[in-house]
């Protein structure tokens, strides 16, 4: 949000840029929209020269990856889901700024 004019811009579901705030600012400054999400936001990000592309796997630390794996194993033990792909079959709450594993 830009305080003086109260304009705003946001993006959601953008996992292909290092600093999504750069894309959000471009949404605010160059489009009539307030928010872009998903594939449209990713396509828009690709048009912004200052939006540094990144491999999504670089956006998670090894510590977070290990914690996720441990939680997945614990859940499999208690629910009998075995090797279920939890990222696609189990809905989970999320809260800003991108926290994972919210109980």
Number of C-alpha atoms within 10 A of each C-alpha: 13 10 7 6 7 7 12 17 22 20 23 15 13 21 18 21 20 16 15 22 14 19 27 21 19 21 23 18 14 9 12 9 12 16 15 22 14 12 12 14 22 20 14 17 25 16 11 14 10 13 19 15 16 13 10 12 11 11 12 9 10 11 9 12 12 11 14 14 12 12 13 19 14 12 15 15 11 9 8 10 13 12 9 13 10 13 9 8 8 8 8 12 9 12 9 6 6 7 9 14 14 8 6
